[in-house]
Amino acid sequence: MAGNLAATLASLPLKPGYYVATDTACSAASHATTVLLRREGIGGARDYCHFERIEQTGPQSYRVTQSCAELQGGLPAQTSVVTWTIPGATRFQTRSADGWEHRARHCEQSQMPADWQANDIGDVTG
């Protein structure tokens, strides 16, 4: 990116759908290792993060301001900034300011365990 200006994007350049931790086979995915990427956010079994702002800061780097809330909690959403590294449309690594990191890759729904294969995620992937 030229200078210090970051391009603001509507979504991350990733294929929507299921992402599984890189050290887990798609067929062995669990609630702990799987997230569902939607155009407007990403969520797991316990929480959902809505992308408030996406800025491209380099060829494969993105700064994402996100608002995250527990799915079954009464706590207010918390806003944080996370750095995403996206080497291609089906892989990512995230890193938060406090040092938390996560690496995942896209898994086709047909490669996932039976519970995930039965889910209708057409509103996400279509």
C-alpha positions in Angstrom: 0.0 0.0 0.0 1.3 3.4 -0.8 2.3 5.6 2.2 0.4 5.1 5.4 -3.0 4.9 3.7 -4.9 1.6 4.1 -7.6 0.6 1.7 -11.0 0.0 3.3 -12.7 -3.2 2.1 -16.3 -4.5 2.3 -15.1 -8.0 3.1 -12.0 -10.1 3.5 -10.7 -11.9 0.3 -11.6 -15.3 1.6 -13.9 -18.0 0.4 -16.9 -18.1 2.8 -17.7 -21.2 4.7 -16.1 -23.5 7.2 -12.5 -23.0 8.4 -10.7 -25.6 10.5 -7.5 -25.1 12.5 -4.5 -26.1 10.3 -3.4 -28.9 12.6 -6.8 -30.6 12.4 -8.1 -32.7 9.5 -11.4 -31.4 8.0 -13.0 -34.8 8.7 -11.9 -34.6 12.4 -13.1 -31.0 13.0 -14.8 -30.2 16.3 -16.6 -27.2 17.8 -13.2 -26.2 19.3 -11.4 -26.2 15.9 -14.0 -24.9 13.5 -15.3 -21.4 12.6 -17.8 -20.3 10.0 -16.7 -17.3 7.9 -19.5 -15.1 6.6 -19.1 -12.0 4.5 -19.8 -9.8 7.6 -18.0 -11.8 10.3 -16.7 -15.0 11.8 -18.0 -17.2 14.5 -17.5 -20.4 16.4 -19.6 -22.5 18.7 -19.5 -19.9 21.5 -19.1 -16.5 20.0 -19.6 -14.4 16.9 -17.4 -11.5 15.7 -18.9 -8.9 13.4 -16.4 -7.1 11.1 -16.9 -3.4 11.8 -14.0 -2.2 9.5 -11.6 -4.0 7.2 -8.4 -2.3 6.1 -5.8 -3.7 3.7 -2.4 -2.8 5.1 -0.2 -4.8 2.8 -0.3 -7.4 0.0 -1.5 -10.1 2.4 -2.2 -8.1 5.5 -5.5 -6.7 6.9 -6.4 -4.8 10.0 -9.9 -5.8 11.2 -11.9 -4.0 13.8 -14.4 -6.4 15.1 -17.2 -6.5 17.7 -17.4 -9.9 19.4 -20.2 -11.3 21.6 -20.9 -14.6 23.2 -23.8 -16.3 21.5 -25.6 -17.3 24.8 -24.4 -14.6 27.1 -25.8 -11.4 28.3 -22.5 -9.6 28.2 -22.1 -6.6 25.9 -20.0 -7.1 22.7 -16.3 -6.2 23.0 -14.5 -4.4 20.2 -10.9 -5.3 19.3 -8.5 -5.0 16.4 -7.1 -8.1 14.9 -4.4 -8.5 12.2 -5.2 -11.0 9.5 -2.6 -12.5 7.1 -4.2 -14.0 4.1 -1.8 -15.8 1.7 -4.7 -17.1 -0.5 -8.5 -17.3 -0.7 -8.6 -20.4 1.5 -6.1 -19.8 4.3 -5.6 -17.3 7.1 -3.7 -16.5 10.2 -5.1 -14.0 12.8 -3.2 -12.3 15.6 -4.7 -10.1 18.3 -2.9 -7.3 20.2 -2.6 -9.5 23.3 -0.7 -12.2 21.3 -3.6 -14.7 20.6 -3.0 -16.4 17.3 -5.1 -18.7 15.1 -4.4 -20.4 11.8 -7.1 -22.1 9.7 -7.8 -23.3 6.2 -11.1 -23.7 4.3 -12.8 -27.1 4.3 -15.5 -28.0 1.9 -18.8 -28.8 3.7 -18.7 -32.3 2.2 -15.3 -33.0 3.9 -16.6 -32.0 7.4 -18.0 -34.4 10.0 -21.7 -35.4 9.5 -23.1 -32.8 11.9 -21.6 -30.0 9.8 -22.6 -31.6 6.5 -26.3 -31.4 7.5 -26.2 -27.7 8.3 -27.7 -25.3 5.7 -25.1 -22.6 5.2 -26.4 -21.5 1.8 -27.0 -18.0 3.1 -23.3 -17.8 3.9 -21.8 -19.5 0.9 -24.3 -18.5 -1.8 
